[in-house]
């Protein structure tokens, strides 16, 4: 059974930083693409960053240059370092594992098969 668990959300002032973490079990971590998605109230869930099985990172335009995705294969862990946070970054953040997740042309895409975490709330105050 695949299990994805996020942590690290919280309340931060605009301009501040947060580091989200995610662990995945029940799958061969190296064989999956990993990604971060977010969903603000009243909006659709959107992909913001991806790391494919080869370690290539990609980002949505909304976070490029501010967020950095990384992983530790030995720990089956995925991270998202978020800097220069803005109030519009406020959302529930989800980690996901899938055969395919990537970002191109400013947007992120994923395969239909995907495993989601339960989400971690990030709130950025102005």
BANU-814392 format. One record per residue: residue in three letters; residue number from 0; x, y, z of N, C-alpha, C in turn. Coordinates in steps of 0.05 Angstrom, whole numbers. Layout:
% residues N
+--------+-----+--------+--------+--------+--------+--------+--------+--------+--------+--------+
| residu | num |    n.x |    n.y |    n.z |   ca.x |   ca.y |   ca.z |    c.x |    c.y |    c.z |
+--------+-----+--------+--------+--------+--------+--------+--------+--------+--------+--------+
|    Ala | NUM |      X |      Y |      Z |      X |      Y |      Z |      X |      Y |      Z |
...
+--------+-----+--------+--------+--------+--------+--------+--------+--------+--------+--------+
This chain:
% residues 126
+--------+-----+--------+--------+--------+--------+--------+--------+--------+--------+--------+
| residu | num |    n.x |    n.y |    n.z |   ca.x |   ca.y |   ca.z |    c.x |    c.y |    c.z |
+--------+-----+--------+--------+--------+--------+--------+--------+--------+--------+--------+
|    Unk |   0 |     17 |    -24 |      0 |      0 |      0 |      0 |     18 |     25 |      0 |
|    Unk |   1 |     13 |     43 |    -19 |     28 |     67 |    -21 |     18 |     87 |     -1 |
|    Unk |   2 |     37 |    100 |     13 |     31 |    120 |     33 |     49 |    144 |     29 |
|    Unk |   3 |     37 |    168 |     26 |     52 |    193 |     23 |     44 |    212 |     45 |
|    Unk |   4 |     64 |    222 |     59 |     59 |    239 |     82 |     75 |    265 |     80 |
|    Unk |   5 |     62 |    288 |     82 |     75 |    314 |     82 |     77 |    325 |    110 |
|    Unk |   6 |     96 |    343 |    113 |     99 |    358 |    138 |    113 |    384 |    132 |
|    Unk |   7 |    112 |    402 |    152 |    128 |    427 |    150 |    112 |    452 |    144 |
|    Unk |   8 |     86 |    450 |    140 |     71 |    474 |    135 |     69 |    491 |    159 |
|    Unk |   9 |     57 |    515 |    156 |     54 |    532 |    179 |     47 |    560 |    170 |
|    Unk |  10 |     49 |    579 |    189 |     43 |    607 |    184 |     69 |    622 |    183 |
|    Unk |  11 |     72 |    638 |    162 |     96 |    654 |    159 |     89 |    681 |    147 |
|    Unk |  12 |    105 |    701 |    153 |    101 |    727 |    142 |    111 |    729 |    113 |
|    Unk |  13 |    100 |    747 |     98 |    109 |    751 |     71 |    139 |    757 |     70 |
|    Unk |  14 |    152 |    744 |     51 |    181 |    747 |     49 |    196 |    725 |     64 |
|    Unk |  15 |    182 |    710 |     80 |    194 |    689 |     96 |    198 |    663 |     81 |
|    Unk |  16 |    207 |    643 |     95 |    213 |    617 |     83 |    201 |    594 |     98 |
|    Unk |  17 |    195 |    573 |     84 |    187 |    547 |     96 |    199 |    525 |     81 |
|    Unk |  18 |    203 |    502 |     94 |    213 |    479 |     81 |    194 |    456 |     85 |
|    Unk |  19 |    181 |    446 |     64 |    163 |    424 |     66 |    178 |    398 |     62 |
|    Unk |  20 |    169 |    377 |     76 |    180 |    351 |     72 |    158 |    331 |     66 |
|    Unk |  21 |    166 |    309 |     53 |    148 |    288 |     45 |    162 |    262 |     45 |
|    Unk |  22 |    149 |    242 |     56 |    160 |    215 |     54 |    140 |    197 |     40 |
|    Unk |  23 |    151 |    178 |     25 |    134 |    159 |     10 |    143 |    131 |     16 |
|    Unk |  24 |    124 |    114 |     21 |    129 |     86 |     26 |    111 |     68 |     10 |
|    Unk |  25 |    118 |     43 |      7 |    101 |     24 |     -8 |    106 |     26 |    -38 |
|    Unk |  26 |    127 |     40 |    -46 |    133 |     41 |    -75 |    164 |     42 |    -78 |
|    Unk |  27 |    173 |     37 |   -102 |    202 |     39 |   -108 |    207 |     68 |   -114 |
|    Unk |  28 |    217 |     83 |    -95 |    219 |    112 |    -96 |    234 |    121 |   -121 |
|    Unk |  29 |    255 |    107 |   -128 |    272 |    115 |   -151 |    257 |    113 |   -177 |
|    Unk |  30 |    236 |     97 |   -178 |    222 |     92 |   -204 |    200 |    112 |   -209 |
|    Unk |  31 |    194 |    130 |   -189 |    171 |    148 |   -192 |    181 |    177 |   -194 |
|    Unk |  32 |    165 |    192 |   -209 |    168 |    221 |   -208 |    153 |    231 |   -183 |
|    Unk |  33 |    164 |    252 |   -172 |    152 |    264 |   -148 |    145 |    293 |   -153 |
|    Unk |  34 |    125 |    302 |   -140 |    118 |    330 |   -145 |    103 |    343 |   -122 |
|    Unk |  35 |    102 |    369 |   -123 |     87 |    385 |   -104 |     65 |    399 |   -119 |
|    Unk |  36 |     41 |    398 |   -107 |     17 |    412 |   -117 |      6 |    429 |    -95 |
|    Unk |  37 |    -11 |    448 |   -102 |    -24 |    463 |    -81 |    -53 |    470 |    -90 |
|    Unk |  38 |    -69 |    476 |    -70 |    -97 |    483 |    -76 |   -106 |    504 |    -56 |
|    Unk |  39 |   -112 |    527 |    -67 |   -122 |    550 |    -51 |   -152 |    548 |    -50 |
|    Unk |  40 |   -165 |    560 |    -30 |   -194 |    558 |    -28 |   -207 |    569 |    -53 |
|    Unk |  41 |   -226 |    554 |    -63 |   -241 |    562 |    -87 |   -227 |    558 |   -113 |
|    Unk |  42 |   -203 |    547 |   -112 |   -187 |    543 |   -137 |   -181 |    514 |   -141 |
|    Unk |  43 |   -174 |    507 |   -166 |   -167 |    480 |   -172 |   -138 |    474 |   -162 |
|    Unk |  44 |   -134 |    448 |   -158 |   -107 |    440 |   -150 |    -88 |    444 |   -174 |
|    Unk |  45 |    -64 |    456 |   -168 |    -45 |    461 |   -189 |    -18 |    449 |   -182 |
|    Unk |  46 |     -4 |    440 |   -202 |     23 |    430 |   -198 |     42 |    454 |   -197 |
|    Unk |  47 |     62 |    453 |   -179 |     81 |    475 |   -177 |    109 |    466 |   -181 |
|    Unk |  48 |    115 |    441 |   -176 |    143 |    432 |   -180 |    144 |    402 |   -183 |
|    Unk |  49 |    163 |    392 |   -198 |    166 |    364 |   -203 |    195 |    356 |   -204 |
|    Unk |  50 |    200 |    331 |   -197 |    226 |    319 |   -198 |    223 |    291 |   -210 |
|    Unk |  51 |    234 |    288 |   -235 |    229 |    262 |   -247 |    248 |    241 |   -236 |
|    Unk |  52 |    245 |    216 |   -245 |    261 |    194 |   -233 |    290 |    198 |   -239 |
|    Unk |  53 |    297 |    213 |   -259 |    325 |    218 |   -266 |    337 |    242 |   -250 |
|    Unk |  54 |    319 |    255 |   -234 |    328 |    277 |   -218 |    327 |    305 |   -231 |
|    Unk |  55 |    313 |    306 |   -254 |    309 |    332 |   -267 |    286 |    347 |   -254 |
|    Unk |  56 |    292 |    372 |   -246 |    272 |    388 |   -233 |    258 |    407 |   -253 |
|    Unk |  57 |    233 |    412 |   -247 |    219 |    432 |   -264 |    199 |    446 |   -246 |
|    Unk |  58 |    191 |    470 |   -255 |    174 |    488 |   -238 |    153 |    502 |   -255 |
|    Unk |  59 |    131 |    508 |   -242 |    111 |    526 |   -253 |    122 |    555 |   -252 |
|    Unk |  60 |    113 |    571 |   -270 |    123 |    599 |   -270 |    118 |    614 |   -244 |
|    Unk |  61 |     96 |    607 |   -231 |     88 |    621 |   -207 |    108 |    618 |   -184 |
|    Unk |  62 |    125 |    597 |   -185 |    144 |    593 |   -163 |    173 |    592 |   -172 |
|    Unk |  63 |    177 |    593 |   -198 |    205 |    590 |   -208 |    222 |    613 |   -197 |
|    Unk |  64 |    246 |    605 |   -188 |    264 |    624 |   -176 |    260 |    628 |   -146 |
|    Unk |  65 |    238 |    619 |   -135 |    233 |    623 |   -107 |    233 |    596 |    -92 |
|    Unk |  66 |    223 |    575 |   -105 |    221 |    548 |    -93 |    242 |    530 |   -105 |
|    Unk |  67 |    251 |    511 |    -88 |    270 |    491 |    -97 |    262 |    463 |    -88 |
|    Unk |  68 |    259 |    445 |   -107 |    252 |    418 |   -101 |    277 |    400 |   -100 |
|    Unk |  69 |    277 |    381 |    -81 |    299 |    363 |    -79 |    290 |    337 |    -67 |
|    Unk |  70 |    306 |    317 |    -68 |    298 |    291 |    -56 |    322 |    277 |    -45 |
|    Unk |  71 |    317 |    258 |    -28 |    337 |    241 |    -16 |    327 |    212 |    -21 |
|    Unk |  72 |    339 |    199 |    -40 |    329 |    172 |    -47 |    334 |    152 |    -24 |
|    Unk |  73 |    355 |    156 |     -9 |    361 |    138 |     12 |    339 |    139 |     34 |
|    Unk |  74 |    327 |    162 |     37 |    307 |    166 |     57 |    278 |    165 |     46 |
|    Unk |  75 |    276 |    161 |     20 |    249 |    162 |      6 |    236 |    189 |     13 |
|    Unk |  76 |    251 |    210 |     12 |    241 |    236 |     21 |    242 |    257 |     -1 |
|    Unk |  77 |    223 |    274 |     -2 |    221 |    296 |    -21 |    219 |    322 |     -5 |
|    Unk |  78 |    231 |    343 |    -15 |    231 |    368 |     -1 |    223 |    391 |    -19 |
|    Unk |  79 |    212 |    413 |     -7 |    207 |    437 |    -23 |    215 |    460 |     -5 |
|    Unk |  80 |    237 |    473 |    -13 |    246 |    497 |      1 |    232 |    521 |    -12 |
|    Unk |  81 |    217 |    535 |      4 |    201 |    558 |     -6 |    212 |    583 |      6 |
|    Unk |  82 |    222 |    601 |    -11 |    233 |    626 |     -3 |    217 |    649 |    -14 |
|    Unk |  83 |    220 |    673 |     -4 |    206 |    697 |    -13 |    176 |    692 |    -16 |
|    Unk |  84 |    165 |    680 |      4 |    136 |    673 |      3 |    119 |    697 |      1 |
|    Unk |  85 |     97 |    694 |    -13 |     77 |    715 |    -18 |     50 |    706 |     -7 |
|    Unk |  86 |     33 |    725 |     -1 |      6 |    718 |      8 |     -8 |    700 |    -12 |
|    Unk |  87 |     -3 |    703 |    -37 |    -16 |    686 |    -57 |     -6 |    658 |    -58 |
|    Unk |  88 |     15 |    652 |    -43 |     24 |    624 |    -39 |      8 |    609 |    -19 |
|    Unk |  89 |    -10 |    623 |     -5 |    -26 |    610 |     15 |    -44 |    588 |      2 |
|    Unk |  90 |    -41 |    564 |     12 |    -56 |    541 |      1 |    -50 |    516 |     17 |
|    Unk |  91 |    -65 |    495 |     11 |    -59 |    469 |     21 |    -39 |    457 |      1 |
|    Unk |  92 |    -16 |    448 |     12 |      5 |    437 |     -6 |      4 |    406 |     -4 |
|    Unk |  93 |      5 |    393 |    -27 |      4 |    364 |    -29 |     29 |    354 |    -43 |
|    Unk |  94 |     40 |    332 |    -31 |     61 |    317 |    -44 |     49 |    294 |    -59 |
|    Unk |  95 |     61 |    287 |    -81 |     50 |    265 |    -97 |     72 |    249 |   -111 |
|    Unk |  96 |     66 |    224 |   -115 |     83 |    206 |   -130 |     67 |    194 |   -154 |
|    Unk |  97 |     80 |    193 |   -177 |     66 |    184 |   -201 |     86 |    175 |   -221 |
|    Unk |  98 |     77 |    159 |   -240 |     96 |    151 |   -262 |    106 |    175 |   -277 |
|    Unk |  99 |     90 |    196 |   -279 |     99 |    220 |   -293 |     88 |    245 |   -280 |
|    Unk | 100 |    105 |    263 |   -274 |     99 |    290 |   -266 |    121 |    308 |   -277 |
|    Unk | 101 |    113 |    329 |   -291 |    133 |    348 |   -301 |    120 |    375 |   -305 |
|    Unk | 102 |    136 |    395 |   -307 |    127 |    422 |   -311 |    140 |    433 |   -337 |
|    Unk | 103 |    125 |    445 |   -353 |    135 |    457 |   -378 |    116 |    479 |   -387 |
|    Unk | 104 |    128 |    499 |   -400 |    111 |    521 |   -409 |     96 |    535 |   -388 |
|    Unk | 105 |    107 |    534 |   -363 |     95 |    548 |   -342 |     74 |    532 |   -326 |
|    Unk | 106 |     68 |    508 |   -335 |     48 |    491 |   -321 |     59 |    464 |   -316 |
|    Unk | 107 |     46 |    449 |   -298 |     55 |    422 |   -290 |     34 |    402 |   -299 |
|    Unk | 108 |     43 |    378 |   -306 |     26 |    357 |   -317 |     33 |    332 |   -302 |
|    Unk | 109 |     13 |    314 |   -301 |     17 |    289 |   -287 |      2 |    266 |   -300 |
|    Unk | 110 |     10 |    242 |   -295 |     -4 |    218 |   -304 |    -30 |    215 |   -288 |
|    Unk | 111 |    -48 |    199 |   -299 |    -73 |    194 |   -285 |    -68 |    178 |   -260 |
|    Unk | 112 |    -50 |    160 |   -261 |    -42 |    145 |   -236 |    -25 |    163 |   -219 |
|    Unk | 113 |    -35 |    168 |   -195 |    -20 |    186 |   -177 |    -28 |    179 |   -149 |
|    Unk | 114 |     -9 |    182 |   -131 |    -13 |    177 |   -102 |     -9 |    204 |    -88 |
|    Unk | 115 |    -29 |    212 |    -72 |    -29 |    237 |    -59 |    -24 |    234 |    -29 |
|    Unk | 116 |    -11 |    254 |    -18 |    -11 |    257 |     11 |    -36 |    271 |     21 |
|    Unk | 117 |    -38 |    275 |     47 |    -61 |    286 |     59 |    -61 |    317 |     58 |
|    Unk | 118 |    -37 |    328 |     53 |    -35 |    357 |     51 |    -24 |    370 |     76 |
|    Unk | 119 |    -11 |    393 |     73 |     -2 |    409 |     95 |     -7 |    438 |     89 |
|    Unk | 120 |    -19 |    452 |    107 |    -28 |    480 |    103 |     -4 |    499 |    105 |
|    Unk | 121 |     -3 |    517 |     85 |     16 |    539 |     85 |      0 |    565 |     84 |
|    Unk | 122 |      5 |    582 |    103 |     -9 |    608 |    104 |     12 |    630 |    106 |
|    Unk | 123 |     10 |    648 |     87 |     29 |    671 |     86 |     14 |    696 |     92 |
|    Unk | 124 |     22 |    710 |    113 |      8 |    735 |    121 |     22 |    758 |    108 |
|    Unk | 125 |      6 |    779 |    102 |     17 |    803 |     90 |     27 |    823 |    111 |
+--------+-----+--------+--------+--------+--------+--------+--------+--------+--------+--------+
